[in-house]
Amino acid sequence: MAAKTTNRIPFNRPFITGKEMHYIAEAVTQRGVGGDGYFTQRCARFFESQFGIEKTLMTPSCTAALEMAAMLCELGPGDEVILPSFTFVSTANAIVRLGATPVFVDIREDTLNLDETLVAQAVTPRTRAIFPVHYAGVSCDMERIMAVAEEHELLVVEDAAQGVNAHYRGKALGSIAHLAAYSFHDTKNYVCGEGGALCINSSEFIERAEILRDKGTNRSRFLRGMVDKYTWVDVGSSYVPSEIACAFLYAQLEALDTIAQRRSEVYDRYEQHLKPLEADGLLRLPRVPAECQTNHHLFHILLPDASTRNSLLEHLKSQGIGAVFHYIPLHSSPMGMRCGYHQGALPVTEDLSGRLLRLPLYCDLTEEEQLQVVGQVSTFLEDHNRVRAAA
Ligand SMILES: *Cc1c(COP(=O)(O)O)cnc(C)c1O
């Protein structure tokens, strides 16, 4: 018999619709592969029409879109930006690389999103922007956050990397704040290997965004016939994605509803099968407030303490199940320390990130595989609990 493979159930497996190669071939043989070509435009128009975004510019990654957003906010030394510490590094890097100061705020216990009640308290005369992150595709309290922003004349940038095709009070995430960023990284709901988009909902940013994206030139105005030659007009970089990646992505967008439906089925099955463990106090399931429509980006459980989480993670690994944790809070990282933070500064973030475990979730995950995952989680936790009760 062949040796048992280590990852019998991987953490992630990108869904392939079958049309990706077809569209890439179409780009190569018929439409051309130059930047901002046919498929790049199709993807951008898709987001604008489906999600009510004023202007979408496709980018090579969400990281690139966040960098552009921070530049559009004209952040610089002395400026403060409010964001959660419980996020991916790219949210903070966009701010720090311009010399601005990240102000980390604690998260809500239920959604693990930026705690909107703490945001107003964190505002100082130096605050310029708020970067809320929609964790797991569940929206932050955008009503409160936008109200604080309006009161203090701040800009808001949604990190909607995980929030593509999720909604809040009927609005698509990415369509709510002044600016927003999407990700199509391999681990997200809709993928093209590496990819992203900048969503612009305030028209005053559009022209400068096009310039930043195209090496600081007014080439997009030239292509639209609005100027008779194009030239260097501002600082910029190369934030136009590959047309081949967008051809891939377009196939995924055409299957938007199918992908959403399949993720929701997988998510619901976890919920159904893990409910009894929650009732027994062995773990806590995700919480989705009534005003939020999730895109089922990820399924996480919260264990009673960090040591249980760590041993469960080891156990699942030993059984070939690809579970992971995240995030190491940014404020407690070496870079966070250099920004002046210390362990203990954000108690809810530190507590929850230590107890969180993500289970495999992807379109092709079968019910049988899910039952194996649930079975391993439940036998481990029941044994673990018995041993602790006896001690
Ligand atoms: C994935 C992710 C990013 C980065 O996305 P890339 O497309 O890989 O650059 C940024 N923020 C959050 C919250 C993410 O989950």
The ligand as an SDF file (V2000), in Angstrom:
LIG
                    3D

 15 15  0  0  0  0  0  0  0  0999 V2000
   -5.5250   38.1280    1.3380 C   0  0  0  0  0  0  0  0  0  0  0  0
   -5.5740   39.4150    2.0440 C   0  0  0  0  0  0  0  0  0  0  0  0
   -4.8320   40.5360    1.6210 C   0  0  0  0  0  0  0  0  0  0  0  0
   -3.8180   40.4640    0.5200 C   0  0  0  0  0  0  0  0  0  0  0  0
   -4.3090   40.0680   -0.7030 O   0  0  0  0  0  0  0  0  0  0  0  0
   -3.2620   39.8530   -1.9420 P   0  0  0  0  0  0  0  0  0  0  0  0
   -4.1800   39.8050   -3.1250 O   0  0  0  0  0  0  0  0  0  0  0  0
   -2.6010   38.5490   -1.6760 O   0  0  0  0  0  0  0  0  0  0  0  0
   -2.3380   40.9800   -1.9710 O   0  0  0  0  0  0  0  0  0  0  0  0
   -4.9980   41.7340    2.2770 C   0  0  0  0  0  0  0  0  0  0  0  0
   -5.8370   41.8410    3.3240 N   0  0  0  0  0  0  0  0  0  0  0  0
   -6.5550   40.7900    3.7810 C   0  0  0  0  0  0  0  0  0  0  0  0
   -7.4760   40.9810    4.9440 C   0  0  0  0  0  0  0  0  0  0  0  0
   -6.4280   39.5440    3.1720 C   0  0  0  0  0  0  0  0  0  0  0  0
   -7.1260   38.5080    3.6340 O   0  0  0  0  0  0  0  0  0  0  0  0
  1  2  1  0
  2  3  1  0
  2 14  2  0
  3  4  1  0
  3 10  2  0
  4  5  1  0
  5  6  1  0
  6  7  2  0
  6  8  1  0
  6  9  1  0
 10 11  1  0
 11 12  2  0
 12 13  1  0
 12 14  1  0
 14 15  1  0
M  END
$$$$
